[in-house]
Amino acid sequence: MSVTTTDPIADMLTRIRNAINVRKNEVSLPHSKIKEAVARSLQANGFLDSVSVSDLSVGKQLHIVINPEDANARITEIKRISKPGRRHYAGVAEIPTVKRGRGVVIVSTSKGLMTGSEAKAQGLGGELIASVY
């Protein structure tokens, strides 16, 4: 069985979405720098509880705790915006707000991955990765 996908970020978001739907509070997946950066951005904005990386005998594994054991998930909706077949780019003026500011959009800029509000504050546009509410 192969664990490679054509869109690893979409795979990570789908694993988180599926874990929330079946009331799991944690998920483990293969590590990559971009997936770790997206997860850490979600943790910094209060959507995830913790993110850790563990070394295995072959490769690394990303372990995400979505919410504490007896609490509800803080993510209501999580979706991929830019896909391998159709990339979505936005200038600083076109970066969307999610649910009137209650959610975040993750943007890949020339200075790294950040939220839409951080990108607007720095005057940067970029590729819209995902939106979370």
Backbone as numpy.savetxt, mean C-alpha at the origin, in Angstrom:
# Nx Ny Nz CAx CAy CAz Cx Cy Cz
4.69 -24.90 -7.77 3.85 -23.72 -7.77 4.74 -22.48 -7.77
4.44 -21.56 -8.63 5.21 -20.33 -8.73 4.50 -19.21 -7.98
5.27 -18.36 -7.31 4.67 -17.26 -6.57 4.92 -15.92 -7.25
5.39 -15.93 -8.48 5.63 -14.68 -9.18 4.34 -14.17 -9.81
4.16 -12.87 -9.74 3.00 -12.25 -10.36 3.48 -11.12 -11.25
2.63 -10.69 -12.14 3.01 -9.59 -13.02 2.87 -8.25 -12.31
2.05 -8.17 -11.28 1.88 -6.93 -10.53 1.97 -7.23 -9.03
3.16 -7.17 -8.45 3.31 -7.53 -7.04 2.59 -6.59 -6.08
2.44 -5.32 -6.43 1.73 -4.39 -5.54 0.25 -4.75 -5.49
-0.34 -5.06 -6.65 -1.74 -5.48 -6.67 -1.93 -6.77 -5.90
-0.94 -7.67 -5.98 -1.01 -8.92 -5.22 -1.00 -8.64 -3.73
-0.15 -7.70 -3.27 -0.10 -7.35 -1.85 -1.42 -6.74 -1.39
-1.95 -5.80 -2.17 -3.21 -5.16 -1.81 -4.36 -6.16 -1.77
-4.35 -7.11 -2.70 -5.38 -8.15 -2.72 -5.26 -9.06 -1.51
-4.05 -9.40 -1.12 -3.87 -10.24 0.08 -4.37 -9.51 1.33
-4.10 -8.21 1.42 -4.59 -7.43 2.57 -6.12 -7.37 2.54
-6.69 -7.10 1.36 -8.16 -7.02 1.21 -8.81 -8.35 1.58
-8.25 -9.46 1.10 -8.81 -10.78 1.40 -8.69 -11.11 2.89
-7.57 -10.74 3.51 -7.40 -10.99 4.95 -8.43 -10.22 5.75
-8.71 -8.99 5.36 -9.73 -8.19 6.06 -11.10 -8.82 5.89
-11.40 -9.31 4.68 -12.73 -9.89 4.41 -12.98 -11.17 5.20
-11.93 -11.94 5.51 -12.13 -13.16 6.29 -11.74 -12.96 7.75
-11.61 -11.69 8.16 -11.34 -11.30 9.54 -10.02 -11.83 10.10
-9.01 -11.91 9.25 -7.65 -12.22 9.71 -7.00 -10.91 10.10
-6.09 -10.95 11.06 -5.47 -9.70 11.48 -4.04 -9.56 11.00
-3.51 -10.55 10.29 -2.15 -10.45 9.78 -2.01 -11.22 8.48
-0.99 -10.83 7.71 -0.74 -11.46 6.42 0.77 -11.46 6.17
1.27 -12.53 5.55 2.69 -12.64 5.19 2.80 -12.81 3.68
3.81 -12.18 3.09 3.99 -12.26 1.65 5.45 -12.06 1.31
5.85 -12.43 0.10 7.25 -12.22 -0.31 7.62 -10.75 -0.27
8.84 -10.47 0.11 9.32 -9.10 0.30 9.83 -8.48 -1.00
9.57 -7.20 -1.15 10.25 -6.36 -2.13 10.30 -4.96 -1.55
11.22 -4.13 -2.04 11.38 -2.79 -1.49 10.13 -1.95 -1.70
9.50 -2.05 -2.86 8.32 -1.24 -3.15 7.15 -1.67 -2.28
6.96 -2.97 -2.07 5.87 -3.43 -1.20 6.10 -3.00 0.24
7.36 -3.05 0.68 7.67 -2.59 2.04 7.41 -1.09 2.17
7.76 -0.31 1.15 7.54 1.14 1.19 6.05 1.47 1.22
5.24 0.75 0.45 3.78 0.96 0.46 3.22 0.60 1.84
3.65 -0.53 2.39 3.16 -0.97 3.70 3.57 0.00 4.80
4.79 0.50 4.75 5.26 1.45 5.77 4.51 2.78 5.66
4.17 3.18 4.44 3.38 4.39 4.24 1.98 4.22 4.84
1.39 3.05 4.64 0.07 2.78 5.22 0.15 2.72 6.74
1.25 2.18 7.27 1.42 2.14 8.72 1.59 3.55 9.28
2.34 4.40 8.60 2.56 5.76 9.07 1.27 6.58 9.09
0.31 6.22 8.22 -0.96 6.93 8.17 -2.04 6.26 9.00
-1.68 5.24 9.77 -2.61 4.63 10.72 -3.52 3.56 10.15
-3.28 3.08 8.93 -4.14 2.05 8.36 -3.68 0.65 8.72
-2.39 0.46 8.99 -1.85 -0.84 9.40 -1.25 -0.71 10.79
-1.24 -1.83 11.52 -0.73 -1.83 12.89 0.79 -1.91 12.90
1.37 -2.89 12.21 2.83 -3.01 12.18 3.28 -3.71 10.90
4.52 -3.44 10.53 5.14 -4.02 9.35 6.52 -4.49 9.76
6.87 -5.75 9.44 8.20 -6.26 9.77 8.71 -7.12 8.62
10.02 -7.21 8.54 10.68 -8.00 7.51 11.49 -9.08 8.20
11.35 -10.33 7.75 12.11 -11.42 8.34 12.92 -12.10 7.24
14.14 -12.50 7.61 15.00 -13.23 6.68 14.66 -14.71 6.74
14.48 -15.30 5.57 14.28 -16.73 5.47 15.55 -17.35 4.93
15.59 -18.67 4.82 16.77 -19.31 4.25 16.97 -18.87 2.80
15.86 -18.62 2.10 15.92 -18.11 0.73 15.03 -16.88 0.66
15.62 -15.70 0.51 14.84 -14.48 0.37 14.36 -13.92 1.69
13.47 -12.95 1.59 12.89 -12.29 2.77 11.38 -12.39 2.70
10.75 -12.18 3.85 9.29 -12.21 3.93 8.80 -10.96 4.63
7.75 -10.37 4.09 7.12 -9.19 4.66 5.93 -9.64 5.50
5.91 -9.26 6.75 4.84 -9.65 7.67 4.08 -8.39 8.07
2.78 -8.35 7.75 1.95 -7.17 8.01 0.88 -7.53 9.02
0.80 -6.78 10.12 -0.29 -6.91 11.08 -1.28 -5.81 10.76
-2.48 -6.20 10.34 -3.48 -5.24 9.87 -4.12 -4.51 11.04
-4.49 -5.24 12.07 -5.15 -4.65 13.24 -4.87 -5.52 14.45
-5.04 -4.98 15.67 -4.87 -5.81 16.86 -5.87 -6.96 16.89
-5.62 -7.91 17.75 -6.39 -9.17 17.78 -7.90 -8.97 17.90
-8.36 -8.12 18.80 -9.80 -7.97 19.03 -10.35 -6.65 18.52
-9.78 -6.14 17.44 -10.25 -4.86 16.89 -10.63 -5.02 15.42
-11.42 -4.09 14.93 -11.79 -4.10 13.52 -10.69 -3.46 12.70
-10.63 -3.83 11.42 -9.64 -3.25 10.52 -9.97 -1.78 10.26
-8.92 -0.98 10.10 -9.11 0.45 9.83 -9.20 0.73 8.33
-9.06 -0.31 7.52 -9.16 -0.15 6.06 -10.54 -0.58 5.62
-11.27 0.34 4.99 -12.58 0.03 4.43 -12.46 -0.34 2.97
-11.63 0.39 2.25 -11.45 0.16 0.82 -10.00 0.37 0.47
-9.43 -0.56 -0.30 -8.05 -0.45 -0.75 -8.01 -0.91 -2.19
-7.52 -0.03 -3.10 -7.52 -0.43 -4.50 -6.31 0.13 -5.23
-5.91 -0.59 -6.25 -4.77 -0.22 -7.09 -5.26 0.76 -8.13
-4.54 1.85 -8.35 -4.93 2.83 -9.35 -4.15 2.59 -10.64
-2.83 2.65 -10.57 -1.99 2.47 -11.74 -1.69 0.99 -11.90
-1.93 0.46 -13.07 -1.73 -0.96 -13.34 -0.69 -1.13 -14.43
-0.09 -2.31 -14.56 0.93 -2.48 -15.60 0.40 -2.19 -17.02
-0.85 -2.45 -17.29 -1.40 -2.20 -18.61 -1.85 -0.77 -18.82
-2.09 -0.04 -17.73 -2.57 1.34 -17.84 -2.03 2.13 -16.66
-0.96 2.86 -16.89 -0.35 3.67 -15.84 -1.11 4.99 -15.71
-1.22 5.48 -14.48 -1.88 6.76 -14.21 -0.88 7.69 -13.55
-0.64 8.80 -14.23 0.28 9.81 -13.71 -0.52 11.08 -13.42
-0.07 11.83 -12.45 -0.76 13.08 -12.10 0.27 14.13 -11.72
0.04 15.34 -12.19 0.84 16.46 -11.75 0.41 16.87 -10.36
1.09 17.81 -9.79 0.78 18.22 -8.42 -0.65 18.75 -8.30
-1.17 19.39 -9.34 -2.53 19.94 -9.29 -3.59 18.86 -9.48
-3.24 17.73 -10.09 -4.24 16.69 -10.37 -4.24 15.54 -9.37
-3.42 15.60 -8.32 -3.41 14.52 -7.33 -4.75 14.53 -6.61
-5.48 13.40 -6.64 -6.83 13.39 -6.06 -6.82 13.33 -4.53
-7.91 13.77 -3.93 -8.14 13.56 -2.51 -9.11 12.40 -2.39
-8.92 11.57 -1.40 -9.73 10.37 -1.23 -10.72 10.60 -0.11
-12.01 10.47 -0.41 -13.09 10.60 0.58 -12.95 11.90 1.38
-12.77 12.99 0.67 -12.66 14.33 1.27 -11.57 14.44 2.32
-10.46 13.74 2.09 -9.31 13.82 2.98 -9.24 12.76 4.05
-10.25 11.90 4.15 -10.22 10.85 5.17 -9.37 9.67 4.74
-9.14 9.52 3.45 -8.29 8.46 2.93 -7.00 9.04 2.38
-6.14 8.19 1.89 -4.88 8.64 1.30 -4.70 8.00 -0.07
-3.96 8.71 -0.91 -3.53 8.16 -2.18 -2.01 8.07 -2.08
-1.44 6.94 -2.49 0.01 6.74 -2.44 0.57 7.07 -3.81
1.57 7.93 -3.83 2.14 8.43 -5.08 3.63 8.08 -5.12
4.07 7.58 -6.27 5.49 7.32 -6.49 6.07 8.54 -7.19
6.91 9.28 -6.48 7.49 10.50 -7.03 8.97 10.30 -7.29
9.62 11.33 -7.78 11.06 11.26 -8.01 11.84 11.24 -6.70
11.20 11.60 -5.60 11.84 11.57 -4.28 11.35 10.41 -3.43
10.76 9.40 -4.05 10.32 8.21 -3.34 8.81 8.14 -3.19
8.37 7.11 -2.49 6.94 6.87 -2.27 6.44 7.77 -1.15
5.30 8.42 -1.35 4.72 9.28 -0.31 3.22 9.40 -0.55
2.53 9.98 0.41 1.10 10.19 0.26 0.86 11.39 -0.64
-0.38 11.52 -1.11 -0.73 12.62 -1.99 -0.56 13.97 -1.33
-0.90 14.07 -0.05 -0.76 15.36 0.64 0.71 15.74 0.81
1.58 14.76 1.08 3.01 15.05 1.18 3.56 15.48 -0.17
3.11 14.83 -1.24 3.58 15.19 -2.59 3.12 16.59 -2.96
1.88 16.94 -2.61 1.40 18.30 -2.88 2.20 19.34 -2.11
2.53 19.04 -0.85 3.30 19.97 -0.03 4.70 20.20 -0.60
5.28 19.17 -1.22 6.61 19.30 -1.79 6.58 19.73 -3.25
5.37 19.87 -3.82 5.23 20.31 -5.20 5.64 19.26 -6.21
5.36 17.99 -5.90 5.75 16.89 -6.77 4.53 16.15 -7.32
4.61 15.71 -8.53 3.62 14.83 -9.12 4.25 13.46 -9.29
3.50 12.52 -9.83 4.07 11.20 -10.05 3.02 10.18 -10.41
3.38 8.92 -10.28 2.48 7.82 -10.59 1.59 7.51 -9.40
0.30 7.43 -9.63 -0.65 7.12 -8.57 -0.66 5.61 -8.36
-0.18 5.15 -7.21 -0.04 3.72 -6.95 -1.34 3.11 -6.45
-1.88 3.63 -5.35 -3.07 3.03 -4.74 -3.82 4.09 -3.95
-5.09 3.81 -3.69 -5.87 4.66 -2.80 -6.43 3.80 -1.67
-6.43 4.37 -0.48 -6.85 3.63 0.72 -7.80 4.51 1.50
-8.89 3.88 1.98 -9.85 4.58 2.81 -10.26 3.68 3.94
